[in-house]
């Protein structure tokens, strides 16, 4: 009876570890995507500003 409980506990800990890793990876990807999007929008705004100024 003790072994299955230990196995289930190991599975839960592994699940929590995987979930935390996936969450951190998603946060990192989201930050990278946001930075890329802001740089793209900034580039478009600067291009439009230069075109409007010229």
N, CA, C and O atoms as a Tinker XYZ file with bonds, in Angstrom:
   216  protein
     1  N      0.835000   -1.208000    0.000000    73     2
     2  CA     0.000000    0.000000    0.000000    64     1     3
     3  C      0.872000    1.262000    0.000000    63     2     4     5
     4  O      0.459000    2.311000   -0.494000    81     3
     5  N      2.064000    1.146000    0.552000    73     3     6
     6  CA     2.907000    2.355000    0.621000    64     5     7
     7  C      3.521000    2.680000   -0.741000    63     6     8     9
     8  O      3.659000    3.851000   -1.096000    81     7
     9  N      3.887000    1.658000   -1.497000    73     7    10
    10  CA     4.567000    1.929000   -2.771000    64     9    11
    11  C      3.676000    2.700000   -3.757000    63    10    12    13
    12  O      4.133000    3.693000   -4.322000    81    11
    13  N      2.440000    2.285000   -3.982000    73    11    14
    14  CA     1.600000    3.051000   -4.924000    64    13    15
    15  C      1.451000    4.511000   -4.512000    63    14    16    17
    16  O      1.444000    5.396000   -5.368000    81    15
    17  N      1.333000    4.772000   -3.215000    73    15    18
    18  CA     1.202000    6.155000   -2.750000    64    17    19
    19  C      2.455000    6.942000   -3.128000    63    18    20    21
    20  O      2.370000    8.083000   -3.582000    81    19
    21  N      3.622000    6.318000   -2.936000    73    19    22
    22  CA     4.870000    7.007000   -3.278000    64    21    23
    23  C      4.921000    7.258000   -4.785000    63    22    24    25
    24  O      5.349000    8.322000   -5.233000    81    23
    25  N      4.482000    6.267000   -5.560000    73    23    26
    26  CA     4.498000    6.447000   -7.018000    64    25    27
    27  C      3.559000    7.583000   -7.421000    63    26    28    29
    28  O      3.910000    8.420000   -8.253000    81    27
    29  N      2.370000    7.609000   -6.832000    73    27    30
    30  CA     1.423000    8.675000   -7.178000    64    29    31
    31  C      1.995000   10.031000   -6.764000    63    30    32    33
    32  O      1.818000   11.024000   -7.470000    81    31
    33  N      2.675000   10.073000   -5.627000    73    31    34
    34  CA     3.280000   11.344000   -5.202000    64    33    35
    35  C      4.347000   11.762000   -6.198000    63    34    36    37
    36  O      4.451000   12.939000   -6.542000    81    35
    37  N      5.136000   10.810000   -6.660000    73    35    38
    38  CA     6.170000   11.146000   -7.650000    64    37    39
    39  C      5.515000   11.672000   -8.922000    63    38    40    41
    40  O      5.992000   12.638000   -9.517000    81    39
    41  N      4.437000   11.042000   -9.330000    73    39    42
    42  CA     3.751000   11.508000  -10.539000    64    41    43
    43  C      3.244000   12.930000  -10.347000    63    42    44    45
    44  O      3.380000   13.763000  -11.244000    81    43
    45  N      2.664000   13.215000   -9.194000    73    43    46
    46  CA     2.157000   14.568000   -8.932000    64    45    47
    47  C      3.295000   15.583000   -8.973000    63    46    48    49
    48  O      3.152000   16.655000   -9.561000    81    47
    49  N      4.424000   15.250000   -8.350000    73    47    50
    50  CA     5.551000   16.190000   -8.336000    64    49    51
    51  C      6.062000   16.399000   -9.761000    63    50    52    53
    52  O      6.390000   17.520000  -10.147000    81    51
    53  N      6.128000   15.323000  -10.538000    73    51    54
    54  CA     6.582000   15.456000  -11.928000    64    53    55
    55  C      5.607000   16.336000  -12.707000    63    54    56    57
    56  O      6.016000   17.190000  -13.493000    81    55
    57  N      4.306000   16.113000  -12.477000    73    55    58
    58  CA     3.298000   16.921000  -13.171000    64    57    59
    59  C      3.456000   18.392000  -12.800000    63    58    60    61
    60  O      3.402000   19.261000  -13.669000    81    59
    61  N      3.648000   18.671000  -11.523000    73    59    62
    62  CA     3.803000   20.071000  -11.090000    64    61    63
    63  C      5.057000   20.684000  -11.714000    63    62    64    65
    64  O      5.048000   21.837000  -12.144000    81    63
    65  N      6.139000   19.894000  -11.757000    73    63    66
    66  CA     7.387000   20.409000  -12.332000    64    65    67
    67  C      7.194000   20.726000  -13.812000    63    66    68    69
    68  O      7.615000   21.779000  -14.290000    81    67
    69  N      6.553000   19.806000  -14.531000    73    67    70
    70  CA     6.328000   20.021000  -15.970000    64    69    71
    71  C      5.427000   21.236000  -16.184000    63    70    72    73
    72  O      5.679000   22.060000  -17.064000    81    71
    73  N      4.373000   21.339000  -15.369000    73    71    74
    74  CA     3.461000   22.483000  -15.502000    64    73    75
    75  C      4.203000   23.792000  -15.254000    63    74    76    77
    76  O      4.026000   24.754000  -16.002000    81    75
    77  N      5.031000   23.838000  -14.214000    73    75    78
    78  CA     5.765000   25.071000  -13.909000    64    77    79
    79  C      6.718000   25.400000  -15.053000    63    78    80    81
    80  O      6.867000   26.565000  -15.421000    81    79
    81  N      7.364000   24.381000  -15.618000    73    79    82
    82  CA     8.290000   24.639000  -16.731000    64    81    83
    83  C      7.523000   25.160000  -17.937000    63    82    84    85
    84  O      7.957000   26.110000  -18.588000    81    83
    85  N      6.380000   24.542000  -18.237000    73    83    86
    86  CA     5.593000   24.998000  -19.383000    64    85    87
    87  C      5.116000   26.423000  -19.158000    63    86    88    89
    88  O      5.138000   27.237000  -20.081000    81    87
    89  N      4.684000   26.734000  -17.936000    73    87    90
    90  CA     4.199000   28.085000  -17.638000    64    89    91
    91  C      5.323000   29.099000  -17.834000    63    90    92    93
    92  O      5.108000   30.148000  -18.442000    81    91
    93  N      6.519000   28.797000  -17.327000    73    91    94
    94  CA     7.633000   29.732000  -17.467000    64    93    95
    95  C      7.994000   29.890000  -18.943000    63    94    96    97
    96  O      8.302000   30.994000  -19.393000    81    95
    97  N      7.957000   28.779000  -19.703000    73    95    98
    98  CA     8.284000   28.860000  -21.127000    64    97    99
    99  C      7.244000   29.715000  -21.848000    63    98   100   101
   100  O      7.596000   30.535000  -22.695000    81    99
   101  N      5.967000   29.527000  -21.515000    73    99   102
   102  CA     4.916000   30.321000  -22.151000    64   101   103
   103  C      5.099000   31.800000  -21.821000    63   102   104   105
   104  O      4.921000   32.658000  -22.687000    81   103
   105  N      5.454000   32.100000  -20.567000    73   103   106
   106  CA     5.677000   33.496000  -20.177000    64   105   107
   107  C      6.838000   34.066000  -20.980000    63   106   108   109
   108  O      6.763000   35.198000  -21.459000    81   107
   109  N      7.917000   33.289000  -21.131000    73   107   110
   110  CA     9.082000   33.761000  -21.878000    64   109   111
   111  C      8.706000   33.997000  -23.339000    63   110   112   113
   112  O      9.069000   35.020000  -23.920000    81   111
   113  N      7.969000   33.034000  -23.937000    73   111   114
   114  CA     7.560000   33.196000  -25.336000    64   113   115
   115  C      6.651000   34.407000  -25.490000    63   114   116   117
   116  O      6.752000   35.140000  -26.474000    81   115
   117  N      5.762000   34.621000  -24.525000    73   115   118
   118  CA     4.872000   35.773000  -24.586000    64   117   119
   119  C      5.658000   37.077000  -24.532000    63   118   120   121
   120  O      5.352000   38.025000  -25.255000    81   119
   121  N      6.672000   37.118000  -23.673000    73   119   122
   122  CA     7.491000   38.327000  -23.557000    64   121   123
   123  C      8.249000   38.564000  -24.861000    63   122   124   125
   124  O      8.343000   39.699000  -25.328000    81   123
   125  N      8.789000   37.498000  -25.447000    73   123   126
   126  CA     9.523000   37.647000  -26.707000    64   125   127
   127  C      8.577000   38.130000  -27.811000    63   126   128   129
   128  O      8.937000   39.002000  -28.602000    81   127
   129  N      7.361000   37.557000  -27.862000    73   127   130
   130  CA     6.393000   37.946000  -28.882000    64   129   131
   131  C      5.985000   39.401000  -28.696000    63   130   132   133
   132  O      5.847000   40.138000  -29.673000    81   131
   133  N      5.791000   39.818000  -27.453000    73   131   134
   134  CA     5.408000   41.208000  -27.182000    64   133   135
   135  C      6.536000   42.148000  -27.607000    63   134   136   137
   136  O      6.279000   43.194000  -28.203000    81   135
   137  N      7.778000   41.782000  -27.306000    73   135   138
   138  CA     8.913000   42.633000  -27.681000    64   137   139
   139  C      9.008000   42.724000  -29.203000    63   138   140   141
   140  O      9.237000   43.806000  -29.744000    81   139
   141  N      8.835000   41.600000  -29.895000    73   139   142
   142  CA     8.899000   41.608000  -31.355000    64   141   143
   143  C      7.785000   42.487000  -31.923000    63   142   144   145
   144  O      8.008000   43.268000  -32.848000    81   143
   145  N      6.574000   42.349000  -31.355000    73   143   146
   146  CA     5.428000   43.126000  -31.842000    64   145   147
   147  C      5.657000   44.615000  -31.624000    63   146   148   149
   148  O      5.374000   45.420000  -32.511000    81   147
   149  N      6.169000   44.992000  -30.451000    73   147   150
   150  CA     6.395000   46.414000  -30.160000    64   149   151
   151  C      7.462000   46.975000  -31.095000    63   150   152   153
   152  O      7.339000   48.104000  -31.569000    81   151
   153  N      8.514000   46.191000  -31.362000    73   151   154
   154  CA     9.563000   46.676000  -32.264000    64   153   155
   155  C      8.998000   46.839000  -33.675000    63   154   156   157
   156  O      9.327000   47.802000  -34.367000    81   155
   157  N      8.144000   45.894000  -34.107000    73   155   158
   158  CA     7.542000   46.004000  -35.438000    64   157   159
   159  C      6.664000   47.247000  -35.526000    63   158   160   161
   160  O      6.754000   48.009000  -36.489000    81   159
   161  N      5.818000   47.450000  -34.522000    73   159   162
   162  CA     4.930000   48.622000  -34.519000    64   161   163
   163  C      5.770000   49.898000  -34.463000    63   162   164   165
   164  O      5.467000   50.872000  -35.152000    81   163
   165  N      6.818000   49.896000  -33.650000    73   163   166
   166  CA     7.689000   51.068000  -33.556000    64   165   167
   167  C      8.350000   51.354000  -34.901000    63   166   168   169
   168  O      8.463000   52.512000  -35.303000    81   167
   169  N      8.783000   50.313000  -35.593000    73   167   170
   170  CA     9.398000   50.491000  -36.909000    64   169   171
   171  C      8.404000   51.084000  -37.895000    63   170   172   173
   172  O      8.749000   51.981000  -38.664000    81   171
   173  N      7.166000   50.585000  -37.877000    73   171   174
   174  CA     6.144000   51.123000  -38.783000    64   173   175
   175  C      5.867000   52.586000  -38.471000    63   174   176   177
   176  O      5.720000   53.403000  -39.381000    81   175
   177  N      5.795000   52.917000  -37.183000    73   175   178
   178  CA     5.498000   54.303000  -36.791000    64   177   179
   179  C      6.645000   55.216000  -37.234000    63   178   180   181
   180  O      6.410000   56.314000  -37.738000    81   179
   181  N      7.878000   54.761000  -37.045000    73   179   182
   182  CA     9.026000   55.584000  -37.453000    64   181   183
   183  C      9.037000   55.739000  -38.973000    63   182   184   185
   184  O      9.336000   56.818000  -39.483000    81   183
   185  N      8.710000   54.664000  -39.699000    73   183   186
   186  CA     8.664000   54.752000  -41.164000    64   185   187
   187  C      7.569000   55.733000  -41.589000    63   186   188   189
   188  O      7.789000   56.569000  -42.466000    81   187
   189  N      6.396000   55.632000  -40.971000    73   187   190
   190  CA     5.296000   56.542000  -41.312000    64   189   191
   191  C      5.681000   57.978000  -40.951000    63   190   192   193
   192  O      5.398000   58.908000  -41.706000    81   191
   193  N      6.327000   58.154000  -39.798000    73   191   194
   194  CA     6.738000   59.495000  -39.384000    64   193   195
   195  C      7.759000   60.069000  -40.360000    63   194   196   197
   196  O      7.681000   61.242000  -40.723000    81   195
   197  N      8.722000   59.241000  -40.788000    73   195   198
   198  CA     9.733000   59.720000  -41.735000    64   197   199
   199  C      9.066000   60.052000  -43.070000    63   198   200   201
   200  O      9.386000   61.066000  -43.689000    81   199
   201  N      8.138000   59.197000  -43.513000    73   199   202
   202  CA     7.439000   59.452000  -44.778000    64   201   203
   203  C      6.615000   60.728000  -44.680000    63   202   204   205
   204  O      6.599000   61.533000  -45.611000    81   203
   205  N      5.926000   60.918000  -43.548000    73   203   206
   206  CA     5.103000   62.113000  -43.378000    64   205   207
   207  C      5.979000   63.355000  -43.291000    63   206   208   209
   208  O      5.628000   64.401000  -43.837000    81   207
   209  N      7.127000   63.247000  -42.601000    73   207   210
   210  CA     8.014000   64.402000  -42.466000    64   209   211
   211  C      8.616000   64.765000  -43.809000    63   210   212   213
   212  O      8.759000   65.948000  -44.116000    81   211
   213  N      8.976000   63.764000  -44.629000    73   211   214
   214  CA     9.584000   64.035000  -45.925000    64   213   215
   215  C      8.470000   64.312000  -46.939000    63   214   216
   216  O      8.750000   64.568000  -48.110000    81   215
